[in-house]
Amino acid sequence: MGPIDWPEFWQVVGGDGPCNKERLAARVDAWDNGAWVREAAQAHAAKQAKRQQQSTKAA
C-alpha cells in the first residue's frame, strides 16, 4: 500500500483503465450472443398478449 496515484485513478474512472477494452469487448460479445434470448422473450410476450386479447374478446 502506498499513496494513491490520483491521475491514474481518475484515468481509470474515466474509462481508460488497463482492462477497459477487454471488459467492453466481453460486454459487447455477451450482448450479441444474447440476442436470440431477447428475440424469443419478445416473441413469447407478443404471443401471450395476443392470447390475452383473444380471450378478452371471447368473454
C-alpha positions in Angstrom: 0.0 0.0 0.0 1.2 3.4 -0.7 -0.2 6.8 -1.7 -2.9 6.9 -4.2 -1.9 7.9 -7.7 -4.8 10.3 -8.3 -4.2 10.9 -12.0 -4.1 7.2 -12.7 -7.2 6.7 -10.5 -9.2 9.3 -12.5 -7.9 7.9 -15.8 -9.4 4.5 -14.8 -12.6 6.1 -13.6 -12.9 7.9 -16.9 -12.8 4.6 -18.8 -9.1 4.4 -19.8 -8.1 1.6 -17.4 -5.8 -1.3 -18.2 -8.7 -3.8 -18.7 -11.3 -1.5 -20.1 -11.1 -2.7 -23.7 -11.3 -6.3 -22.7 -14.3 -5.6 -20.4 -16.2 -3.7 -23.1 -15.4 -6.4 -25.6 -16.8 -9.0 -23.2 -20.0 -6.9 -22.7 -20.5 -6.5 -26.5 -19.9 -10.2 -27.0 -22.4 -11.1 -24.3 -25.0 -8.7 -25.8 -24.5 -10.1 -29.3 -24.7 -13.7 -28.0 -27.8 -12.9 -26.0 -29.8 -11.5 -28.9 -31.7 -14.8 -29.5 -32.9 -14.7 -25.9 -34.2 -11.2 -26.2 -35.9 -12.1 -29.5 -37.5 -15.2 -28.0 -38.8 -13.3 -25.0 -40.3 -10.6 -27.2 -42.0 -13.3 -29.4 -43.3 -15.0 -26.3 -44.7 -11.7 -24.9 -46.4 -10.9 -28.2 -47.9 -14.4 -28.3 -49.2 -14.1 -24.7 -50.6 -10.6 -25.4 -52.4 -12.0 -28.5 -53.9 -14.8 -26.5 -54.9 -12.5 -23.7 -56.6 -10.2 -26.3 -58.4 -13.1 -27.9 -59.6 -14.4 -24.6 -60.9 -11.0 -23.6 -62.8 -10.7 -26.9 -64.4 -14.2 -26.4 -65.6 -13.4 -22.9 
